């Protein structure tokens, strides 16, 4: 039997996330534009950090990592890690959901912190928190396993539901090509 707070978090996530599904899906479609993806892969060579480095740094002072990605913001490479400041066992409505983002092009990553207040970010983060809380692996461990088993660099890791199970969708860049992997959480 699931705990009452886990059931509430799942219900809240579904209630908030479902109305936004169309909007979030259209944002994802834009993010997967081949031209944008190729520009991101090329910019990745400027990074002094791996995605795993960013996750580990974010977790030191900002709680559990729930997703992470490299992205282009205004044409510049950025590393972004979403965290649940109070950890995975605290439901979204009682947690602090935030994003740490900044340039990975310097040896020391100095991200800005944004606490989510807008509905799309809160909904997405609540869903990711819920999936990470029912999984059996941390985001860092999932990325580390992917790096060991696959050539290339990890571009992003996002918790998703596949066949009613929490999974990590991992994008890997290798020799100019991007592949998607699914790994259990």
Beta strands, then each sheet from edge to edge (+ up, - down):
strand 1: 64-73
strand 2: 76-84
strand 3: 97-102
strand 4: 112-115
strand 5: 153-162
strand 6: 165-174
strand 7: 177-184
sheet 1: 4+ 3- 2+ 1- 5+ 6- 7+
end
